[in-house]
Amino acid sequence: MTDAPSAPHTPLPTDKELVLKVIPMPADCNANGDIFGGWVMAQVDLAGSVLPARHVQGRMATVAVNEFVFKQPVRVGDILSFYSSVARIGRTSVTVEVEVYAERFATQGRYMKVTEARLTYVAIDASGRPRPIPRPADTADGTAITE
Ligand SMILES: CC(C)(COP(=O)(O)OP(=O)(O)OC[C@H]1O[C@@H](n2cnc3c(N)ncnc32)[C@H](O)[C@@H]1OP(=O)(O)O)[C@@H](O)C(=O)NCCC(=O)NCCS
């Protein structure tokens, strides 16, 4: 299926960072011919971990998918762009918001928001238990970790 050149266009977020781009393949489809929601969730989990990794500085685990909304179907050949921002840094956890935008196969350069999610990651130690997130003063050179 193709979209006309007048396909809807959503402005990209200016308060979030581009953390991943990926193109779904036919093997990622469900029985409807759209992309399987579980595949999208896996990509969001990966994309969501990028900003927390800067703060956690080591092992971490996804503790919660706090919210996940499939706003539009994803199709084979879409170029998906994942934008993320940090919503909260706690003692051991980092919560992020992730938005996914699709450029349809025949309308490159026009973006449509297809998914939005909020996830929480926990810094863990070698035994898999929560550990405190290093503060800027804890880093090697004492500089702040930036977004
Ligand atoms: C992640 C894990 C180590 C956390 O252990 P825990 O004993 O539940 O940890 P705590 O209750 O002390 O909570 C740790 C942090 O997570 C946060 N948290 C826990 N559950 C949460 C939820 N549902 N939503 C948001 N944050 C949550 C807590 O608020 C705390 O954050 P803070 O220290 O910044 O305030 C443990 O739950 C675990 O191993 N889970 C499996 C992880 C995993 O396998 N993920 C992949 C799934 S396929």
PDBQT file of the ligand as one rigid body, heavy atoms in Angstrom, charges set to zero:
ROOT
HETATM    1  C1  LIG A 201      14.915  -4.730  37.914  1.00  0.00    +0.000 C 
HETATM    2  C2  LIG A 201      14.980  -5.413  39.287  1.00  0.00    +0.000 C 
HETATM    3  C3  LIG A 201      16.428  -5.725  39.621  1.00  0.00    +0.000 C 
HETATM    4  C4  LIG A 201      14.437  -4.400  40.301  1.00  0.00    +0.000 C 
HETATM    5  O1  LIG A 201      14.438  -5.055  41.542  1.00  0.00    +0.000 OA
HETATM    6  P1  LIG A 201      13.366  -4.620  42.655  1.00  0.00    +0.000 P 
HETATM    7  O2  LIG A 201      13.698  -5.327  43.919  1.00  0.00    +0.000 OA
HETATM    8  O3  LIG A 201      12.008  -4.763  42.090  1.00  0.00    +0.000 OA
HETATM    9  O4  LIG A 201      13.755  -3.079  42.820  1.00  0.00    +0.000 OA
HETATM   10  P2  LIG A 201      13.078  -1.944  43.667  1.00  0.00    +0.000 P 
HETATM   11  O5  LIG A 201      11.711  -2.271  44.123  1.00  0.00    +0.000 OA
HETATM   12  O6  LIG A 201      14.107  -1.562  44.686  1.00  0.00    +0.000 OA
HETATM   13  O7  LIG A 201      12.955  -0.774  42.584  1.00  0.00    +0.000 OA
HETATM   14  C5  LIG A 201      14.116  -0.335  41.901  1.00  0.00    +0.000 C 
HETATM   15  C6  LIG A 201      13.743   0.897  41.121  1.00  0.00    +0.000 C 
HETATM   16  O8  LIG A 201      12.807   0.534  40.110  1.00  0.00    +0.000 OA
HETATM   17  C7  LIG A 201      11.666   1.378  40.216  1.00  0.00    +0.000 C 
HETATM   18  N1  LIG A 201      10.497   0.616  39.831  1.00  0.00    +0.000 N 
HETATM   19  C8  LIG A 201      10.152  -0.621  40.252  1.00  0.00    +0.000 A 
HETATM   20  N2  LIG A 201       9.005  -1.001  39.663  1.00  0.00    +0.000 NA
HETATM   21  C9  LIG A 201       8.635   0.005  38.855  1.00  0.00    +0.000 A 
HETATM   22  C10 LIG A 201       7.524   0.248  37.982  1.00  0.00    +0.000 A 
HETATM   23  N3  LIG A 201       6.553  -0.673  37.830  1.00  0.00    +0.000 N 
HETATM   24  N4  LIG A 201       7.477   1.395  37.287  1.00  0.00    +0.000 NA
HETATM   25  C11 LIG A 201       8.437   2.344  37.427  1.00  0.00    +0.000 A 
HETATM   26  N5  LIG A 201       9.518   2.184  38.249  1.00  0.00    +0.000 NA
HETATM   27  C12 LIG A 201       9.590   1.046  38.949  1.00  0.00    +0.000 A 
HETATM   28  C13 LIG A 201      11.616   1.789  41.686  1.00  0.00    +0.000 C 
HETATM   29  O9  LIG A 201      10.847   2.965  41.848  1.00  0.00    +0.000 OA
HETATM   30  C14 LIG A 201      13.089   1.979  41.972  1.00  0.00    +0.000 C 
HETATM   31  O10 LIG A 201      13.514   3.204  41.402  1.00  0.00    +0.000 OA
HETATM   32  P3  LIG A 201      14.306   4.355  42.297  1.00  0.00    +0.000 P 
HETATM   33  O11 LIG A 201      15.370   3.683  43.106  1.00  0.00    +0.000 OA
HETATM   34  O12 LIG A 201      14.918   5.249  41.238  1.00  0.00    +0.000 OA
HETATM   35  O13 LIG A 201      13.268   5.060  43.102  1.00  0.00    +0.000 OA
HETATM   36  C15 LIG A 201      14.117  -6.711  39.330  1.00  0.00    +0.000 C 
HETATM   37  O14 LIG A 201      12.747  -6.364  39.359  1.00  0.00    +0.000 OA
HETATM   38  C16 LIG A 201      14.394  -7.609  38.149  1.00  0.00    +0.000 C 
HETATM   39  O15 LIG A 201      15.423  -8.255  38.060  1.00  0.00    +0.000 OA
HETATM   40  N6  LIG A 201      13.450  -7.637  37.176  1.00  0.00    +0.000 N 
HETATM   41  C17 LIG A 201      13.662  -8.390  35.940  1.00  0.00    +0.000 C 
HETATM   42  C18 LIG A 201      14.340  -7.472  34.917  1.00  0.00    +0.000 C 
HETATM   43  C19 LIG A 201      14.346  -8.104  33.557  1.00  0.00    +0.000 C 
HETATM   44  O16 LIG A 201      14.605  -9.281  33.414  1.00  0.00    +0.000 OA
HETATM   45  N7  LIG A 201      14.024  -7.292  32.545  1.00  0.00    +0.000 N 
HETATM   46  C20 LIG A 201      13.887  -7.778  31.204  1.00  0.00    +0.000 C 
HETATM   47  C21 LIG A 201      12.501  -8.297  31.030  1.00  0.00    +0.000 C 
HETATM   48  S1  LIG A 201      12.356  -9.251  29.557  1.00  0.00    +0.000 SA
ENDROOT
TORSDOF 0
